[in-house]
Amino acid sequence: MDRITLRLSPDLARRFDAAAAGQGGRSRLLRRLMESAARAPLPAAVQAPVTPRSGKLTLRLEAADLVLLEAEASRAGLARTQWATALIRRRLHDRPQLTRPEALALIEVRRELRRIGVNVNQIARALNTAVMEGVVLEVELAQLGAFQQEIGAWVEALGEAFQGNLEYWAAGG
């Protein structure tokens, strides 16, 4: 069943309640008024309903559930609406849901990987263009190996971060 919500001034609400008291209450009078209005002929040019770009979802939770929701959202650094939205989006789209701190950390990881990649390219270019012997070549190769390990560690950390995020938002997680 659909629900319609509207805001009324306190005076109008008081007067409507007084009128509705003798007619079965607010809901019954409103339903009767709407049915009467719906029987009227429709205007000639009725356009098809427009699909909303976004919608509102209202949840009613018991006090104990609301306390748990507030606590969980707070732990994640989110408002309860943001937390609930992230949970729904995770289930609908099967993608990680990043909080602002997580997104900023991901940007930093990307920046570090880019920095390392530039260094690796410089070393590779130097190795390709220069004929190096002995110690110089060993130093460059050692540096290249260190960057390779660092890149591997960052990539592994990213994988763990995404897996942890997916597990957190998974049902029962």
Phi, psi and chi 1 to 4 in degrees:
 res  aa     phi    psi   chi1   chi2   chi3   chi4
   1 MET       -  136.6 -170.4  172.7 -103.4      -
   2 ASP   -76.8  158.4  -71.6  -24.8      -      -
   3 ARG  -129.5  138.2  174.9 -175.8 -150.2  105.3
   4 ILE  -117.9  130.4  -64.5  177.1      -      -
   5 THR  -119.3  136.2  -56.5      -      -      -
   6 LEU  -142.5  156.4   62.9  139.5      -      -
   7 ARG  -103.2  136.4  -63.8 -178.9 -172.6  -89.4
   8 LEU  -128.2  152.1  -56.7  172.2      -      -
   9 SER   -68.7  153.4   68.7      -      -      -
  10 PRO   -56.6  -37.3  -24.3   32.3      -      -
  11 ASP   -65.7  -46.1  179.5   58.1      -      -
  12 LEU   -64.3  -41.0  179.8   56.8      -      -
  13 ALA   -61.6  -42.5      -      -      -      -
  14 ARG   -63.0  -45.0 -176.4 -175.0   48.9   76.0
  15 ARG   -67.5  -38.6  -71.2 -175.8  -67.5  132.5
  16 PHE   -65.6  -43.1 -173.5   81.2      -      -
  17 ASP   -59.2  -38.9  -76.4  -17.4      -      -
  18 ALA   -64.4  -42.6      -      -      -      -
  19 ALA   -68.4  -36.9      -      -      -      -
  20 ALA   -76.8  -21.5      -      -      -      -
  21 ALA   -57.4  -39.6      -      -      -      -
  22 GLY   -86.2    2.7      -      -      -      -
  23 GLN  -125.6   24.1  -61.1 -174.0   42.3      -
  24 GLY    96.2    6.3      -      -      -      -
  25 GLY   101.7  172.8      -      -      -      -
  26 ARG   -54.5  -54.5 -104.7 -172.6 -151.7  175.3
  27 SER   -61.4  -45.4  -67.3      -      -      -
  28 ARG   -63.1  -44.7 -176.5  169.6  -76.2  165.6
  29 LEU   -65.3  -43.8  177.5   57.4      -      -
  30 LEU   -60.9  -43.8  -84.7  172.8      -      -
  31 ARG   -60.2  -44.1 -145.2  173.5  -71.2  108.7
  32 ARG   -62.9  -44.1 -135.9  173.0  -45.7  153.5
  33 LEU   -62.3  -40.7  -70.3  170.0      -      -
  34 MET   -68.7  -40.6  -68.9  176.8   76.4      -
  35 GLU   -62.8  -39.0  -73.6  170.6   -5.9      -
  36 SER   -64.4  -44.4  172.4      -      -      -
  37 ALA   -65.9  -34.7      -      -      -      -
  38 ALA   -71.6  -23.1      -      -      -      -
  39 ARG   -75.4  -18.7  -77.7 -165.4  -73.9  -86.7
  40 ALA   -65.7  148.3      -      -      -      -
  41 PRO   -62.2  142.8   11.2  -15.7      -      -
  42 LEU   -75.3  151.3  -68.3  175.3      -      -
  43 PRO   -60.2  155.4  -15.9   22.5      -      -
  44 ALA   -58.7  -47.6      -      -      -      -
  45 ALA  -105.1   93.4      -      -      -      -
  46 VAL  -101.4  122.3  174.9      -      -      -
  47 GLN   -85.9  152.8  -65.9 -178.8   -9.5      -
  48 ALA   -64.0  145.8      -      -      -      -
  49 PRO   -61.5  142.3   15.8  -22.7      -      -
  50 VAL   -89.6  132.4  177.3      -      -      -
  51 THR   -72.0  126.3  -56.9      -      -      -
  52 PRO   -68.0  147.2   23.1  -30.0      -      -
  53 ARG   -70.6  -32.2  -71.2 -175.8  172.3 -159.5
  54 SER  -146.3  164.7   64.2      -      -      -
  55 GLY  -139.4  170.3      -      -      -      -
  56 LYS  -110.8  136.4 -178.9  177.3 -179.8  177.8
  57 LEU  -119.7  126.8  173.4   67.1      -      -
  58 THR  -112.4  132.1  -56.5      -      -      -
  59 LEU  -118.3  142.2  -60.5  172.4      -      -
  60 ARG  -111.8  120.7  -66.5 -160.2 -173.3  -82.1
  61 LEU  -119.1  151.0  -60.9  174.3      -      -
  62 GLU   -68.2  157.8  -67.4  179.3    6.7      -
  63 ALA   -56.0  -42.5      -      -      -      -
  64 ALA   -63.8  -40.9      -      -      -      -
  65 ASP   -67.1  -38.3  -69.0  -22.7      -      -
  66 LEU   -64.2  -39.2 -168.3   55.0      -      -
  67 VAL   -63.6  -43.6  166.6      -      -      -
  68 LEU   -64.8  -40.2  -68.7  172.2      -      -
  69 LEU   -62.6  -46.5  172.5   60.4      -      -
  70 GLU   -58.4  -44.6  -69.3  -80.8   -2.7      -
  71 ALA   -64.7  -44.7      -      -      -      -
  72 GLU   -66.2  -43.2 -170.5   62.1   32.1      -
  73 ALA   -62.6  -41.0      -      -      -      -
  74 SER   -63.3  -42.1  178.4      -      -      -
  75 ARG   -60.2  -34.8  -89.6 -166.2  -64.5  -80.2
  76 ALA   -84.0   -5.4      -      -      -      -
  77 GLY    77.4   27.4      -      -      -      -
  78 LEU  -124.6  158.5  -61.2  169.8      -      -
  79 ALA   -75.3  159.6      -      -      -      -
  80 ARG   -62.4  -35.1   64.8 -177.3 -175.3 -154.6
  81 THR   -66.8  -42.0  -60.5      -      -      -
  82 GLN   -62.5  -41.0  -67.5  170.4  -41.4      -
  83 TRP   -64.2  -46.8 -170.8   90.2      -      -
  84 ALA   -63.9  -39.9      -      -      -      -
  85 THR   -63.2  -43.7  -59.7      -      -      -
  86 ALA   -62.6  -40.1      -      -      -      -
  87 LEU   -62.2  -45.8  178.8   62.4      -      -
  88 ILE   -64.6  -45.3  -68.5  167.4      -      -
  89 ARG   -63.6  -36.5  -75.4 -176.0  179.1  148.8
  90 ARG   -61.5  -45.1  163.1   62.5  174.0   99.5
  91 ARG   -69.7  -36.8  -63.9  -74.4  -65.6  166.5
  92 LEU   -76.6  -38.3  -66.3  176.9      -      -
  93 HIS  -108.9   -9.1  -57.1  -68.9      -      -
  94 ASP    52.5   45.1 -162.2   28.9      -      -
  95 ARG  -129.4  156.9  -69.6 -169.3  -35.2 -124.3
  96 PRO   -59.7  149.0  -21.3   30.9      -      -
  97 GLN  -118.8  107.7  -62.6  -61.3  -51.9      -
  98 LEU   -96.4  134.2  -57.4  174.5      -      -
  99 THR   -77.6  169.8   63.2      -      -      -
 100 ARG   -58.1  -47.5 -179.8  154.0  174.8   76.8
 101 PRO   -60.5  -37.5  -23.3   32.4      -      -
 102 GLU   -66.3  -41.7  -70.0  169.5  -27.1      -
 103 ALA   -63.6  -41.8      -      -      -      -
 104 LEU   -64.4  -39.4  -68.5  173.5      -      -
 105 ALA   -64.3  -39.1      -      -      -      -
 106 LEU   -64.4  -39.0 -175.3   60.4      -      -
 107 ILE   -62.1  -41.2  -69.9  168.2      -      -
 108 GLU   -65.0  -41.0 -177.1   59.2   30.4      -
 109 VAL   -61.9  -42.5  168.3      -      -      -
 110 ARG   -61.5  -43.0 -176.1  174.0  179.6 -141.5
 111 ARG   -61.2  -43.9 -174.1  177.5  -61.7  127.7
 112 GLU   -65.1  -43.0  -75.8  -63.5  -45.6      -
 113 LEU   -63.1  -38.2  -74.8  172.7      -      -
 114 ARG   -63.7  -43.2 -176.0  175.5  -69.6  137.3
 115 ARG   -60.6  -46.3  178.3 -169.1   60.4   78.1
 116 ILE   -63.3  -41.2  -65.1  166.6      -      -
 117 GLY   -61.1  -39.7      -      -      -      -
 118 VAL   -62.4  -44.2  167.1      -      -      -
 119 ASN   -63.0  -42.1  -70.7  -24.5      -      -
 120 VAL   -62.5  -42.2  168.6      -      -      -
 121 ASN   -63.1  -39.5  -76.2  -22.1      -      -
 122 GLN   -63.9  -42.5  -71.3  172.3  -14.3      -
 123 ILE   -65.9  -43.9  -67.9  170.2      -      -
 124 ALA   -62.0  -41.6      -      -      -      -
 125 ARG   -62.2  -44.0 -167.0  174.2  -52.6  117.0
 126 ALA   -63.3  -40.1      -      -      -      -
 127 LEU   -67.9  -33.4  -70.8  173.1      -      -
 128 ASN   -76.6  -31.1  -74.8  -27.8      -      -
 129 THR   -98.1  -18.5   59.3      -      -      -
 130 ALA  -114.2  144.2      -      -      -      -
 131 VAL   -94.0  111.1  175.7      -      -      -
 132 MET  -112.8  149.9  -62.6 -178.5 -163.3      -
 133 GLU  -125.9  154.3  -62.2  176.4    9.2      -
 134 GLY    51.8 -121.1      -      -      -      -
 135 VAL   -63.4  -40.4  174.9      -      -      -
 136 VAL   -60.7  -46.4  173.6      -      -      -
 137 LEU   -64.6  -41.0  179.9   58.8      -      -
 138 GLU   -64.0  -39.2  -70.5  173.5   13.6      -
 139 VAL   -64.5  -45.6  168.3      -      -      -
 140 GLU   -64.0  -42.5  -67.0  -62.3  -38.7      -
 141 LEU   -66.0  -37.8  -71.6  173.8      -      -
 142 ALA   -64.0  -42.3      -      -      -      -
 143 GLN   -63.7  -41.8 -174.4   64.5   42.1      -
 144 LEU   -61.8  -41.2 -166.7   57.9      -      -
 145 GLY   -63.9  -39.2      -      -      -      -
 146 ALA   -64.6  -41.4      -      -      -      -
 147 PHE   -65.4  -37.5  -78.2  132.3      -      -
 148 GLN   -62.0  -42.5 -176.7  179.6   23.1      -
 149 GLN   -65.5  -40.7  -73.1  179.3  -23.9      -
 150 GLU   -64.5  -42.4 -167.8  173.8  -10.4      -
 151 ILE   -61.8  -44.5  -71.0  171.2      -      -
 152 GLY   -59.0  -41.3      -      -      -      -
 153 ALA   -65.7  -42.2      -      -      -      -
 154 TRP   -65.0  -42.3  -81.0  107.4      -      -
 155 VAL   -64.3  -41.3  169.3      -      -      -
 156 GLU   -63.5  -42.5 -172.9  175.1  -34.5      -
 157 ALA   -62.9  -39.7      -      -      -      -
 158 LEU   -62.5  -45.3  -86.5  175.5      -      -
 159 GLY   -59.3  -42.8      -      -      -      -
 160 GLU   -65.6  -39.4  -70.4  171.6    3.1      -
 161 ALA   -63.6  -46.0      -      -      -      -
 162 PHE   -65.6  -40.4  -79.6  119.2      -      -
 163 GLN   -63.8  -42.8 -173.4   59.4   38.9      -
 164 GLY   -62.5  -39.9      -      -      -      -
 165 ASN   -63.8  -46.5 -176.5  -78.5      -      -
 166 LEU   -62.3  -40.6  -68.8  171.7      -      -
 167 GLU   -66.9  -39.0  -72.2  172.5    5.1      -
 168 TYR   -59.7  -45.8  173.5   81.5      -      -
 169 TRP   -85.3   -6.1  -66.9  107.8      -      -
 170 ALA   -68.4  155.3      -      -      -      -
 171 ALA   -59.9  130.5      -      -      -      -
 172 GLY    78.8    4.7      -      -      -      -
 173 GLY   -82.5      -      -      -      -      -
